[in-house]
Amino acid sequence: MLDRDDNYAGVYDRRVGFGQRPALLMVDFAHAYYDPECPLFGGEGCRTALAAALRLRQAAKAAGVPVILTRVGYHPTGVDGGRFFEKAAPLTAFLPGRATAEFADGLVPDADDIVVTKQYPSAFFGTSLAAMLTTLGCDSVLLTGLTTSGCVRASCVDAMSHGFRTIVVGPACGDRHDAPHEANLFDMNAKYADVVDLAPALAHLEGLRATA
């Protein structure tokens, strides 16, 4: 994570900590980010993020923690993507029938996984995610996904805004370049969430398993 300077130290240092009833949210691990022919190709940062997120999913399932996967999907015209689809040309990768719209290799939804389809950056905007988390009795979100500077950040802000304690697992988030990845982890940690490494997140899930 980026070093804090005098403008942040002592100002944005507060930690909120883990919740007791989390859900694991895996945002947009789509084939688009792993296909070198796709404009959204993310390289090594996205590959390592998926590997870390899959470890978290295994630990979440062992602890009885809900696992929620998001995918992006549009009407063939893209009209349900509104101005976002109009602005971001690579979103055509998520039109019906495109292989790039499918889940990444190695990420096959299990029968007990919940899949949420979205059209905008946040996993919460225009979806039933917040109501579903409330129904499940969740007080917190362990957030992973792609990309750190886009849909992860938007989902982080909305998770916090809906009242969920939000934990961003840094190594389980990826971007196309280290600079936006690190800058957005820094800013999310300052204002909206706790950003943690993989080991503490796995330990928290193991602790929940032990007390279940």
Secondary structure, DSSP 4 states (H G I P E B T S, - for coil): -PPP-TTTTTTS-------SSEEEEEE--BGGGG-TTSTT--THHHHHHHHHHHHHHHHHHHTT--EEEEEE---TT-GGGHHHHHH-GGGGGGSTT-GGGSBPTT----TT-EEEEESSSSSSTTSSHHHHHHHTT--EEEEEEE-IIIIIHHHHHHHHHTT-EEEEEEEEEE-SSHHHHHHHHHHHHHHT-EEE-HHHHHHHHHHHHHH-
